[in-house]
Amino acid sequence: MIDLKTGEIIVNSDLILSPKLSLEEFKKTRYYTGQDEKMYMEIDGLHKIDNHDFYISLYFKDSFLKEVSLMIYSPLIKEWDEEPKRKEIHDEYLKSKGIKLERKWDEENYKADVAEFDWGEIVSYFETKGYTSDILIIYK
């Protein structure tokens, strides 16, 4: 999935995500389909990484990749109220890759599970307002 030393994610041979990826470079790929550059840009379809199917969204800031949102597709999650299960699936996946998450708190409220690195951080969270769960790769 992710090179823990560099933060690089190899999706496939023609899509390698890293903090060095510029918006201009991304626009030259087949994955750029005119998405709004000021928002998270969803990459169409599911993408196989480590034998899991992922939905992928990208966020660019100051012309470089700032965040990657990954969501594992699971046939076990059929209804929106089953979404907390996805958080558990994400955490198990990250744990299987040797990523140790630390629970973070914000003003005594649970915020997210985070692993910090020199290049940025990996965040696994369940967002209660939107009722979604993601793995976020946030580059410095």
PESULQUI-V22148 format. One record per pair of residues at least 12 apart in sequence whose ideal C-beta (glycine too) atoms are under 8 Angstrom apart, sorted by the first residue. I is the first residue (numbers start at 0). J is the second residue. Records with the same first field share a line. If there is no record, write none. Layout:
# PESULQUI-V22148
I = J / J
This chain:
# PESULQUI-V22148
0 = 48 / 49 / 96
1 = 96 / 121 / 136
3 = 97 / 98 / 116
5 = 17 / 118
6 = 18 / 116 / 118 / 119 / 136 / 138
8 = 48 / 67 / 136
9 = 48
10 = 46 / 48 / 55
11 = 46 / 47
13 = 28 / 29
14 = 28 / 30 / 42 / 46
16 = 57 / 64 / 67 / 136
17 = 64 / 138
18 = 63 / 64 / 65 / 118 / 119 / 138 / 139
19 = 63 / 64
20 = 63 / 64
21 = 62 / 63 / 64
22 = 36 / 59 / 62 / 63 / 64
23 = 62
25 = 57 / 59 / 64
30 = 42 / 43
36 = 59
38 = 58
39 = 56 / 57 / 58 / 66 / 68
40 = 56 / 57 / 58 / 59
41 = 54 / 55 / 56
42 = 55 / 56 / 57
45 = 72
48 = 69
49 = 92 / 96
51 = 71 / 72 / 92
52 = 71 / 72
53 = 69 / 70 / 71 / 72
54 = 69 / 70 / 72
55 = 67 / 68 / 69
56 = 68
63 = 138
64 = 138
65 = 137 / 138
66 = 135 / 136 / 137 / 138
67 = 135 / 136
68 = 133 / 134 / 135 / 136
69 = 133 / 134 / 135 / 136
70 = 85 / 89 / 131 / 132 / 133 / 134
71 = 85 / 88 / 89 / 92 / 134
73 = 85 / 88
75 = 88
79 = 130
80 = 130
82 = 125 / 130 / 131 / 132
83 = 125 / 132
85 = 125 / 131 / 132
86 = 123 / 124 / 125 / 132
89 = 123 / 132 / 133 / 134
90 = 112 / 123
92 = 134
93 = 114 / 121 / 123 / 134
98 = 114 / 121
99 = 114
100 = 112 / 113 / 114 / 121 / 123
101 = 113 / 114 / 115
110 = 124
111 = 123 / 124
112 = 124
118 = 138 / 139
119 = 136 / 137 / 138 / 139
120 = 136 / 137
121 = 134 / 135 / 136 / 137
122 = 134 / 135 / 136 / 137
123 = 135
